[in-house]
Amino acid sequence: MSGWVLFEVVAALTLVHTHIFVAGYFLTASLIGADPNRHRASIVVRSAGLVVFMTAHSVLIRWLYAHPPTGVEAADAETGAQLMYFGGNVVDITLIILLLAGWHRSTRPRESP
């Protein structure tokens, strides 16, 4: 592999990883951000967004499992899809718990002094 091709591969991988990190950060911040936000979407809108995200992620995983990208061995694609599936479930459950915990905290009755 020539130096230029290697540079392009590294640049592409860096771009993909940066995209995944930034998208994940903004998704998490919009769903369960700790900062008080007067204009935050309702729990229904945020829950619907989480369901859409989980559905899209699930479809992507199944697609990658069944149709490996060009240049990726089938066994490697299957392993990667399984890692995304099981790791994604952990992330999904954590986001659901944190979203509902925040909703519970914001709707419980206030204690009077």
N, C-alpha and C positions, 0 to 999 in steps of 0.2 A: 504494500500500500504506500503510495507516495505521500510526501509530507503535506501537500495541499489537500488531498482527499481526507487524510487524518484530521487536519484542521477543520474541514467542513463537518466531519462527523462529530467532533468534539463541540463545535459551535452549535450544531443542531441539538445535540443532547443537552447542552447547557440551556438553550432556549426552552426546550421541552420541560426540563426540571424547574426552571424559573417560572414558567407558565403554571405548572401544577402547584407549586408552592404559593404563588400569589393568588391564584383562583381559590385554593383551599383556605388561605388566610381570610380573604374577603367573604367567602361563604360563611365561615365560622363566625367572623366578627358580626356579620349581618344577622345571623341566627341567634347567637348567644352572647353577644358582646357585653362586657362587664360595665362599660361606661353608660351612665344614664343618658337616654336619648329621648327627647320630647316627641320626636317625629318618627319613632320606631314603628314599624308595621305591626299590625295586630298579631296575636298568637295564631290565628287562623291562617293569615297570609304567610307567616314564617313557617308554620307546619306544612302548608301546601308546598312551599318552596323546598323544604326538606324532602318531602315525598317525591317531588319531581326530580330532585338531585339523586335520590336513592334509586329511582326507576331508571334514569339515564345511565347511572353508573352500572347498574345490573345489566342493562342491555349491552353496554360497551364491553363488559366482561365476557358475556356470552358470545358476542361477535368476535372478540379477539381469540377466544378459545376455539371457535369453529373455523375462523378464517385468519390464520396467522399473517401478519404483515409480510411483505416481500422481503426476503433476506433473513427471515427469522425461522429457525427450525421449529417444527410442530411441537416437539417436546418442550422446548423453551417457552413457546407461546402458551402452552397448557400450564406449565409451572407458573409463569407470570400471571395468567388469568386466575389461577387458584389462589395465589398470594393476594391479588387484588380482591378476590371474593371474600376470603376469610379475614384479611386485614381490614377490608372495607366494612365488614359486618361489625367489627369492634369499634371502628370510628362511627358508624351509623348509630349503634346503641349508645355510645357515649354522647353523641350530639342530641339524641332523643332525651336522654336522662337530664342533660344540662338545660335543654330547652324547657322541659316540663318543670324542672326545679326552679328555674327563673320565673316561669309563669305562676307557680305555686307561691313563691315569695312575694310576687307583686300583687296577688289577689287575696292573700290572707288578711284577716282583720288586724288593724293596728292596735297595739296595746296602749291603753291610756295611762299617762303618768300618775 
